[in-house]
Amino acid sequence: MYDNEILDVLTFARINHFNLVEKAQLLRKAGCASVIIENRLNIKDVFPECSERVSEGLKDIEDAKRRAESEIDYVLRNDIKILSLSSEDYPQRLGECEDAPVVLFYKGTANLNAKRIVSIVGTRHCTVYGQDIIRRFVADLRQLCPEVLIVSGLAYGVDINAHQQALSNGYDTVAVLAHGLDTIYPSRHRDTANRMLSQGGLLTEYFTFTNADKLNFLRRNRIVAGLSDATIVVESASHGGGLVTARLALEYNREVFAFPGRIGDTYSEGCNNMIRDSKAAMITSATDFVNMMGWEDDATLTKARKTGIERTLFPDLTPEEQRVADILLKEGDMQINVISSVIGLPIHQLTSLLFTMEMKGVVRVLAGGVYHIIS
């Protein structure tokens, strides 16, 4: 059963007469929500800096208290943790931010105060190029730094790819949601979210039955930025949520990185602009990132440097399959007739070869029958 402080902090969180910074500042000064609630009728006597709007808003808390009581009932029935800004188990990095949420709801197993936390963000229209970057980056980072918590927002594109690659490589990964823990949006990511409950977690500042409105996503971005040591933008158009998260990370004095893309590519424009304007450091690999973060002291990294980081990208390839892989690595994406011409194999034989390579996870077929090497 939760104590009165939790009921009071939830009640305080439901009062809507504050801006985000004002609410966090008052809770920090009070030390706990119970002090605010107990002195709500004469709050300006205790905290003279409170505005009239806040003072008036605190006088009638009955609706907020009833909503808080129903939320506690839901939390107790669904194994959810309530993290108050004034409690020791609140994410410390986020707690340093002036507009930190006064309360968070968390379901999962990951340590939100892990030694190293990285947010991976970007466009919802992640291209094959972006997917390959995430796959390679997370796999290499796992070898260099095995204990990193990966954070993102469970959205389409970069977010879901970051979560899935983290899970595949044995990392814990946490999704910051723009709604309550009674639902998952988008619903097609529910299976991934369920996996994260035992290998990461789901985190939100929103009470149950809160819709995933546009403003909530924008507010959610500050949590993604504030939780982490660094934010990495994989792909972004000239405007987008990933850039908002990066800007917030800079305001919080966190490190920001971006992967460059080809000039003229829509979903590389935002990253390229950030690098050009010195708003993000350019990285091209996990090794770049680890070096810039000063994480070289990791024993795993030292061992990896001595032995060389050698990943078997294409295990058990036949000589013919290796020839195809080498050509695609060297020349880029190709249609089957072009591959046939280059390596001198008839198309009927090459079709069977490429199908086998696709089953091995070496190539994938893109629109127009173009074959892409998964590097």
N, C-alpha and C positions, 0 to 999 in steps of 0.2 A: 504494500500500500504506500502511496506517495504521501509525503508530509505536507504541512500547510504552506511551506515555502514554494513547493511546486504548484500548488493550486493558485497561490498568489502571483507567481511569475507568469503562469498561463493567462490569468485574468488580466494582468498588466499588458501582456502581449496582445490581447484582444482589443484593448482600448485604442481607438483609431485617431486620437487627437494629436498625435506626435509625428514628427518626421523620424526617419531611421536613426540619424545621429543623435537627436534630442532624447530619444527613448533609451539608447545605449548609454549616453552620458548620465542620465538620471539614475539608472540602475547601478552604474559603477560608483557614483557618489554615495548612493544609499547603502551599497554593500550587499543588499538582498532586497527582493521584491516585497517582503513582508513589511519592511520599514515604510515603503511607499504606500502600501495599501492601508496600513494602520494609521498613517498620518494623512490620508487622502483629503480629509475635510479641511485641514489646515496646512496643506503641503507647502505653501509659500512661506509659512513661518519656519519650517524646517529647511526648505531649499528656496531661498528668496529669488534665485535666478529663474525659477519656473515661470513660464509665460501664463497669461490669463487663460489662454486657450487650453493649455494643459491642466491648469487648476480646475477649470470648469469640467473638463472631460473626466477627471478623477472622481467627481462627486457622485456620479451615477454609474455603478459598476455591476449592477445586478444581472443584466443581460450577458455581460462579459464573463461573470462568474459562473453562470449556468452553462455557458458554452465551454468553459474550462473544465467543469465537472464532467460533462459528457465526453470531453476529449480524454480525460484521465481514465474513464471507463473503457474507452476504445483501446487506449494504450495498454492497459493492464490485460486486456483480452487478447492482444496481438503481439506480445513480446517486443514492444517498442520502448526505447530509452528516451527519456526527456533530458536534454542537456541545457542547463541554464547558463547564461553568460557569467553568472557569479559563482558557478560551481567549478571544482577542480578538474572534472572530466570533460569540460568544454574544449573544443579544438583551440590550442594555444595560439597558433598562427592567426586564425580567424579572429580570435579575441583581441588581437592587437589593432584591428581595423576599427576606425571610429564609427562606422555604420554597421558593425556586426549585429546579427540578429540577437535579440534578448533570449530567445529560446530556439532550440533545434529538436527535431524528432529524428531518431536514428534507429535503423534496424539493420543489423549485420554483425560481422565479426572482426572487421579491420580496426586497427588502432588509428584513430583520427589524429593522434600526436606521434605518428611514426617518425623515425629519424629523417627520412627523405620522402617528400611528397611532390609529385609532378602532375600538373594539369595539362592535358592534351586537348586542344580545341580547334575549331575551324568550321568550314562550310558544311551545310547539310547536303550539298551536291558533290560529295567527294568523288574525284575521278579515280581511274585506275592508278594513275601516278601517285595520288595521295594515299590510296590503299596500300600500295607497295612501300611507300615511305613509312607508314605506321607499322606495317608488318616487320620490316627490316629494323627499324629503330627500336621497337619494343623487344624483339628477340635479342638484338645486340646489347641493349641496356641490361637485360636480364643476366647476361653473362658478365658484364662489367660490374653491375651493382645489383646483387640478387634481392636486396631488401628495399624496394621502392613501392610506395603506394601510388597507383595511377588514378587520377580524378578526371571525370568529364561529366557530361550532362544528359546522357542516354538518348540524345536526339539522333535523327537520321544523319548519315554521312560520317564525318570525322569522329563524332562522339561514340557512336556504336562500334565503329571499327576499333577505336582505342580500347573500349571495354573488352571486346571480344579477343583482341590480341593479348591483352593483359591476362585474361583468363586462360588462354591457350598456352601462355608462357609461364604460368604459375604465379603470377603477380596477384595480390589483392587489388581490387578496383572498386571505387566508390562513385556512385552516380548522385549528383545533386539535382533534385527534382523541382519543378515549378508548380507543384500541386501537393496535395496530401498523400499520405502513405496508404490510403484506401484504394488507390487506383494506380495504373501505370499508363503513361502516355509517352510515345505512341504505343498502342496495345500490342503491336507486332513485336515489340522488344521485351515482352513479358518473360519469355523463356530465358533470355540473357539476364534480366533483372532477378529472376528466381535463382539462377546460378550464383549471382553476386551475393546473395544473402549468406552463403557459406564460404565465399571467397571475396570478401569486400563488404559492400553494404549499400543501403539507400539512405539518403539524407535530405531533409527538407526543413524549411522554416514554417511551412504552411500546415494549418490544421486540416483535418479530414474534410471532405466535401468541398474543397477549394478547387475551382476550375483552373485549367492550365491556360490562363489568359496571357496576352502578349506582355503586359507589364510584369507579370510574375517571372517570365523568362529573363527579362532585363535585370530584375532584382536578383534572380538566381545567379547571374553571372558574377556578382560580387563575391558570392560564397565560393564559387569555383576558383576565382583568383585568390581570395583570401586564405583558403585552406592550404595553399601550396608554397613551396620554396620557389618554384619556377613555373611559368606558363609557356607552352610551346604551341605555336600556331602552325598547322600543317598546310592547309590550303584556305584561302579566303578571297572572296571578291573584294572590290574596292570598299564595300560597306557590308557589315555583317556582325552577328553576335560574337564571333571569335575575336574580332577587332575590339569590340567593347570590353570583353574579358581581358584582353591584353592591355588596354588603356587603364583599366582598374588595377591590374597587377602593377603597372608602373607607378600609379598613385600610391599603392601600398608599399612601394620600395622593394618589390619582388623582381626577380630576373625574368626577362621576356626574350624568347627566341622564336625564329621563324625559318622555315625551309624555303629556299628560293624556288622559283619556277620559271618556265620559259616565258620570255617577253611576249606579250599579246594574249597569253592564256587567261581567260576570264577569272578562273579560280586560283590564279597565282598572283593576280594584281595586288591584292591587299598585302600579302606577304612581301612582295617585292617593294612596295611602297614603304612599308615599315622598316625594311632593311635600309633603303635609300635615305629615309629620314632619321635614321639612328634611333628608332623607337623599338627596335628588336635586333638582337645579335643574330647573324646568319650562322646556321649550322647545316651540315650536310650528312651528319652521322651521329650515332650515339657517343662515339669517342670524342667528337667535337664538344658535345654537350657536357660530358663528364669532365673534360679538361676545363671548360669555362666555368663550371660550377665548383671547381676545386675539390672534386670528390675522388681524386687520384689516390687517396690514402687507403681506399678500399683494398683489402687483401686479394679479393678476387680480381680486381683490375691489375694489380701487380703481377699475379700469376698469369693472367691472360696476355699481358705484354711480353712476358718471358717466353711463353709458348706460341704466341700468335693466336689471334681469334680466327679460327678456321671453322666456318660453318659449312656443312655438307649441303649445299643448296639443292643439288640434283643427285640423290643417291641412286645407285644401281641402274644407271643409264647404259643402254647398249651403245656401241660405237655410232650407229646411225642416229640414235636419239641425241647423243652428245653433239654430233655435227649440227643438228637442227638447233639445239640450245645455243651453241657457240655462234651460229649465224644470227639468231634473234638477239643475243646479247650485244653483238657487234653492230648490227644494222638497224635494230629496232623492230617495231611491229610490221608484220608482213602478211599478205594474203597467201593462200596455199599454192596458187599457181606461180607466184614469185619464188617461194621457197623451193618448189619443185625445179624451177629453172636454175636456181643458184647451186643447189647441191646435186642435181642430176638424178633425182628419184622420181619415178612415175607417180602421178597424183593418187592412183588407187592404193599404192603401197604407202605413200606419205599420209593418206587419210587415216589408215590404221595406226601408223606410227604416232601421229599427233593425238589420236584418241587415247592411246596408252599413256602418252606424256601428260595429257590432261587428267587422267585418273591418278597419276602419280603426283599431281599438284605442281607440275613444272610449267605448264602453259595454261592459258585460258583463251577462249574464243570471244572476241569482241564483235560489235555490230559490223555487218558487212563481211563477215567471214575472215576477219583479221585476227592473226594469232599474236598473243602477247606473252612474253616470258615473265614469269613471276620471280623476281629477283629479291 
